[in-house]
Amino acid sequence: RAGGAAMEPERECRVLSIQSHVVRGYVGNKAATFPLQVLGFEVDTVNSVQFSNHTGYAHWKGQVLNSDELHELYEGLKLNKVNQYDYVLTGYTRDTSFLAMVVDIVQELKQQNSNLVYVCDPVMGDKWNGEGSMYVPEDLLPVYRDKVVPVADIITPNQFEAELLTGRKIHTEKEALEVMDMLHAMGPETVVITSSDLQAPLGNDYLIALGSHRKTKADGTKMTQRIRVESPKVDAVFVGTGDLFAAMLLAWTHKHPNNLKVACEKTVSAMQHVLQRTIRTAKAQAGEGNKPNSAQLELRMVQSRKDIENPEIIVKATVL
């Protein structure tokens, strides 16, 4: 056609995101949708809950979607033959039957499109002062381990979640790489341990994330690219950062499919821009000497749209 291929827009890329919704603030779908749209993706959202705000506030109200209701929404898409996706993205879930339904939907969508990529943040818990604890019911662990992770292509556990999924504790970077290999063996070809309590070469003010991408070459040999990312610690408790991270990682791995280093640099750099803007504004609102509250610490998403779209690389990754 006249005008040449250079003018051809990127093929439409559609994401089904099954996550929480909040009226006010940025967690779940509210944290994932805007960045994906800014980066050029069509995002179809299923709101697994609809709450007034995230549960870190003093009060919250709202409704929870059950697995039958999730199935009903999916059936509606199917009846109209619009159940075609390039990506599925999921995060925090509290209910085993809901999670099992997500797996069924992902498997069916993969039959529709064998190239579908499922990005899963297996949200189960975290470490505080070195002690890990689960903040979802314990019966979710076997569902994630035995059903979800095997159908996932990209997973973004924190260190504690990676330990839960493999049954192995991580004390050193070498052990972390072994755990990532175990996670690859369970299914996903991309694993990013989003945060850890490993000692950063740059010092105690830095947080270590590790990434591993395993691909099978044409001749059947496996190649693994492994990276370490050290990012400056930001002294505040944010909510929604994991959801934002997984969404941006989805976008940047799509744009750099065989370069986990660049994808992680862009993701983590954009995160830093958002978090630094958020803490700056929160401190200004709270006033000198006061701790910012939950409302003041909501991610400055809209204000960061340029950083999300085209992040200046302020965090570099090391190839291991």
N, C-alpha and C positions, 0 to 999 in steps of 0.2 A: 504494500500500500504506500501511497505517496507520503512523504514526511519521514520515511526511514524508521528503522527499529529504535533509534535513539529516543524517539518521542513515546515509545510504547510504555504505558505505565506498568508498574509491578503488578503481577497477577494478584487479584484480591486474596487476602489471607485472613481466614476467619477463625476466631478463637471462641470456644465454649468455656466460659468461666463459671464454675459452681462454687460460690463462696458466700460469706456473710454480707449482709447489707446493714448499714447504719444510716439513720436519718441525718445525724450530725457527725462530722468527722471523717476520718480516713483509715478504715481497716477493711480487710476482705476485698469484696468487689469494688468498694469505694477507693481502695488504695491501688487496685490493679487496672481498672478500666481506663481511667484517664491517661496514664502513661502509655498503655497499649494503643489507645486512639491517637495520641500525639505522635506515636511512632509508626502510624499508618495502618494499624490493624482494625478490622471489623470485629467488635466484641459483642457476643451474645451472652447475657448474664442470667444465671439462675441464682436467685437469692436464697441461700440455705437457711438463713434466718433474716428477720427484719426487726432490728432493735432500734431504740431511740438513739443510742450511742454505745460505744464499746464498754465492756464490763469492768474496766478499770476505774470508771467514775463511781461516785458514791451511790448513785441510783441508775437503774436502767429498766426499761420495759420493752415488751415486744413479743413477737410470734416466731415459732420454729416450724420450718417445713419438714414434713416427715417423708419417708422413702416412697410411700404411695403417691404423695403429691408431686414429688420429683419425677416419678415414672409418668404421671399424668401429663406434666408439662412436656416431657420428652415425646410422649405419644402424639401430642399436638403438632410438634415439629415434624414428626415422622409422617403423619397423615398428609401434611402439605409438601412432603418430600423435600424439606429444607434441612434435613438432619445430615448435612455434609460439612465437615470441619477439617481444618488443617492442624489445629491444636486443641487440646483440652487442658485446662488449668484448674487445680483444686488446692485448697488449703485446709484451714481448721474445720474439723468435723467432730462432733461428740457422740455420734450414734452409729453403732455397727451396721444396722440394716441400711441406713442411708449410704454408708461407705460401700457396702456390698452392691447396692444399686448403682452407684457411680462406676464401679468396676464393670458391671453388666453393660452400662451405656458405653463406656470406653471400648469394650470388646466389640460391641455392635458397630460403633463408629469406625473402628479399625478394619472391620470387614468391608465397610463402604469405601474406605480410603486407606490402603495399606501403608501410605506414607504419613499417616496421622502421627503427631508427636504428642505424647501425654506428659505434661510437666506437673509433677506432684511435690508439694511441700508436705512431708509426713509429720504434721504438727502433733506432738505428743507431750512435750515437756521441755525443761531446760535445767541448767545448773545455777544455783545461787551459792556463792562462797564455796565452790567446789562440790557441793552436794546436789546430785540430780534428783528431780522429782517430776512425776507425771501430772499434768493438769487436764488430762482427758481420762475417761474410764479405762482401766487397765485392759479390758477385753478388746480394745481397739488395736493393741500391739500385734496379736496374731493375724488380724485382718490386714493390717498394713504389710506385715512381713510376708504372709503367705498368699495374699490375693492382690494387693494394690501394687507393691513394688515390682512384682513380676510383669505387670502390664505397663509399667511406667518407662519412659525413655530418658527423662531428665528428673533427678530428684535433688532436693535442697534441704537435707536434714542439718540441724546443728550437731555439735559433737555428741551430746547426750542422746539424741535421736538415732544417730549413726551407731552408737554403742548398743542401744536397745534393739535395733533391727538385726544386728549381727551377733549379739550376745558377747561382744568383746569390748574390754575397756581400752581406752586410748591414753597413753601417758607420754608418748613421743611422736614426732612427725613420722618416723618409720612405721609405727603401729597404725597411725592414721591412714597412711598409704595402703597398708595391708587391709584395713577395714574397707577402704574404698574399692579395693580389688574384690573383696567379698561381696560388696554391694553390686559391682558390675556383674559378678557371677549370678546374682539373683535376677538380673534382667536389664537394668538401665545402662545405656552406653555413656551417659554423662552424669557424674556425681559431683556436687559441690557441697562441701561441709562449710556452712555459711558462717559459723563462729566456733571458736574453740578456746580452751584455756591453756593452749600450748604457748611456750615461751617464744616471743617474737624476737628475731635477730635485731630488729630496730629498737627493742626495749619494751618496758612494761606499759608504755602509753599506747601500744599498738595491739590490735586484735588480728589474729591469724585466721584466714579462710583458706581452704584448700580445694583445688578442682582437679578432676580427672576425666579425660575423654578417651574412650576406647572405641576404635573403629576397625572394622574388618576390611582389609584391602581386597582387591579383585582376586589376588592369588590365594586368598584364604588366611593369610597371616594377620595377626592382631597387632595393632599399634596403639600405644597409650601415651597421651600427652598429659603431663601432670604439672600443676602450677601452684604457687603459693602467693597469696595476696595479703599484704599487711596494710591495714588501714588505721588511721588515728582513732583512738577511743573518744567517743563523745560522751561527756559526763551528764547523762540524763536517761530516764527510762521512757523510751518511745513505744508506741503501740502501732502496729501496721507495717513495721519495717520489713518483716519477713515476706509479707504479701506483696509489697512494692518490689522487693528484691527478686522474687520468683517471676513476677510479671516482666521486669526489665531484662532478666536473664533470658526469658523466653524470646523477647524481641531481639536481643543482641546475638543470641546463638543462631537465630533465624537469618540475621544479616551477615553473620560471620560463621558459617556452618562448620568449618574445619579449623577454627582458630579460637579455642577456648580462652587463650591468653587475652586477646583483644576484647572478646565478649565480656569477660570478667572485669577487665580494666574499665570498660565503659559502664558496666553495671555498678561496680563499687564506687567509681568516681561520681556518677550521678547520685548515688545514695548519699555520698559525703556532701555534695552540694545541697541536697534537700535537708539533711540533718543539720548541717551548719546554719542554713537559713532558718530552720525551725528553732534551734536553740537560741540563736541571736534574737529572734523576734519574741520568743517566749520569755527570755530574761528581761527584755525591754518592757514587756507587758506586766510582768510580775513585780518589777521595781527592784532597786538595789537591796541585796541581802535577803530577798524572799525566794522561796522555792516555787518554780512554776507549777501550776496544777494541770490536771488532765486536759482541760479545755485549752489551756495555753500551749500545751505540748502537742496538739494535733499537727500532723505533718503539713508543711506549707506546700501543698501539691500544685495548686494553680499558679502560685507565685514562682514556682520552679520550672514552669513548662519549657523555657528555653534550655535550661540545664538538662532536662530529661530528653529533649529532642536531639540535642547536640552537645553531649557532656565534654567539657574540657578535662583531659586526662590528668588527674591530680594524684592518682594512685596507680603505681606500676605493679605488674605481676612478675614473679620470678619463675622461670622454667626450671623444673626439678629434674 
